[in-house]
């Protein structure tokens, strides 16, 4: 099903379909919850959660 969907998808779409996208029994990972301070640390300060050094 992924092969057929990728043959007929819009080329401007950012990602291709994977076989797991069509598996009704696959478990999807839960989204990670965090507050706005985590986004500030990552995008403004350049710090990554769980890492000691900066990039």
ROGUPA-217754 format. One record per residue (C-alpha): x, y negated, z negated; residue in three letters. Coordinates in steps of 0.2 Angstrom, whole numbers, padded with zeros to 4 digits, always signed. Layout:
<nodes>
XYZAla;...
</nodes>
This chain:
<nodes>
+0000+0000+0000Unk;+0014-0012-0004Unk;+0022-0009+0014Unk;+0005-0013+0022Unk;+0002-0028+0011Unk;+0020-0035+0015Unk;+0017-0032+0034Unk;+0002-0044+0033Unk;+0007-0056+0020Unk;+0010-0075+0022Unk;+0028-0077+0026Unk;+0028-0093+0015Unk;+0023-0083+0000Unk;+0038-0083-0013Unk;+0040-0064-0016Unk;+0035-0048-0008Unk;+0024-0035-0015Unk;+0031-0020-0025Unk;+0023-0003-0026Unk;+0021-0006-0045Unk;+0009-0021-0040Unk;-0004-0008-0034Unk;-0002+0005-0048Unk;-0017+0003-0059Unk;-0009+0014-0073Unk;+0007+0004-0075Unk;+0010-0006-0090Unk;+0013-0024-0088Unk;+0025-0033-0101Unk;+0017-0045-0113Unk;+0022-0063-0110Unk;+0035-0070-0122Unk;+0028-0083-0134Unk;+0037-0098-0139Unk;+0035-0116-0143Unk;+0041-0131-0134Unk;+0057-0132-0144Unk;+0063-0116-0135Unk;+0060-0125-0118Unk;+0070-0140-0124Unk;+0085-0130-0129Unk;+0086-0120-0113Unk;+0082-0134-0100Unk;+0089-0150-0109Unk;+0103-0143-0121Unk;+0108-0129-0110Unk;+0107-0116-0124Unk;+0100-0099-0122Unk;+0091-0090-0136Unk;+0101-0076-0143Unk;+0118-0082-0136Unk;+0131-0091-0146Unk;+0140-0101-0132Unk;+0133-0114-0120Unk;+0133-0112-0101Unk;
</nodes>
